[in-house]
Amino acid sequence: MRLRGLIRKEFYQVLRDPSSIAIAFLLPVVLLLIFGYGVSLDAGHVPVALVVEAPSADTASFTGRFQQSRYFAPVGMWDMRAAEAALMAGRVDAIVHLRGDFARQLRAPGGAPVQVIVNGVDANTARLVSGYVQGVWQDWLAQQAQARGGTLKAPLLVQSRVWFNSELRSRDFLVPGLIAIIMTLIGALLTALVMAREWERGTMEALMVTPVTMGEVLLGKLLPYYLMGMGGMALSVAMAVWLFGVPLRGSLWLLFAASSLFLLAALGMGLLISTVTKNQFVAGQVAIITTYLPAFILSGFIFDIGSMPGAVQAVTHIVAARYFVAILQTLFLAGNVWPVILPNALALVLMAAFFLGLSRRKMRKRLE
């Protein structure tokens, strides 16, 4: 009866506080729309200057491949100086230069050289553009060889296949990881404000003189926000699958089980922060610094953990979102891959037990 009363009180408090509902249900929608539509690691419609010194059927055929590619927005230029000026001004991101002897050298034993100049300020985009230009060149050579009734002579024939994300859409990689960031905010930020709000309003003293135990207070705080977090997670998954077209190849029940483990860990972190700080403003700042930022930077959501320095990789092992991101990306793109899911789920169990246990130990029925 006492626990039910505490849970009802907490639900009434949530309903009277629109900010909690906004964090749980409006924030996931906003973040998913921003990252789903506004953030992309793909390079598409890249402005590239095509400089052709001596137009011919061969140069027209080659530059036509750029016109047909969805990765490029080609701009024809007749002078390298103009192209270099456009690159310096940021109007184009690359220059493809075909010299005057391109058609003659194409049929020579050594082949025709193609000069490619790429803006390297953004190293990631520069690597993508270089790879795309190389792909256009290889496709065009293969087309030319087939048109002449021969085969493309190359020392090595590579037949590549892409598993799990055959279209190489960064959205399919980003959106599942974003669910972990959203649940970190819902779990840690909401609960970080719970106990601190009780201390600021003076209602914690009233709770302490009642017969309720601190264990019941802890459960009364956890259950409402657990349900809100799982509701936000269900909304995020629905948007990922039906709005953004991200495939969900794994078990839905396994996804909800892993989400429950991570949410318990996030709730434990939030409760621990609010118990220690006893101030809503400080609790919110600490929650963002210690949970959201590590989850965003060190979880593998955007930045590959394997490419980080060894010391930073060691730090990522204490970030709960790291394990949840690995589970999410596996369930969405690969399926029920148990060698990945089980170790990461076990890590989430240990972290949830640690933070909830530490929160319970810090919650005592005394004012100091």
Order of alpha helices (4+ residues) and beta strands (2+ residues): alpha-alpha-alpha-beta-alpha-beta-alpha-beta-alpha-beta-alpha-alpha-alpha-alpha-alpha-alpha-alpha-alpha-alpha-alpha-alpha
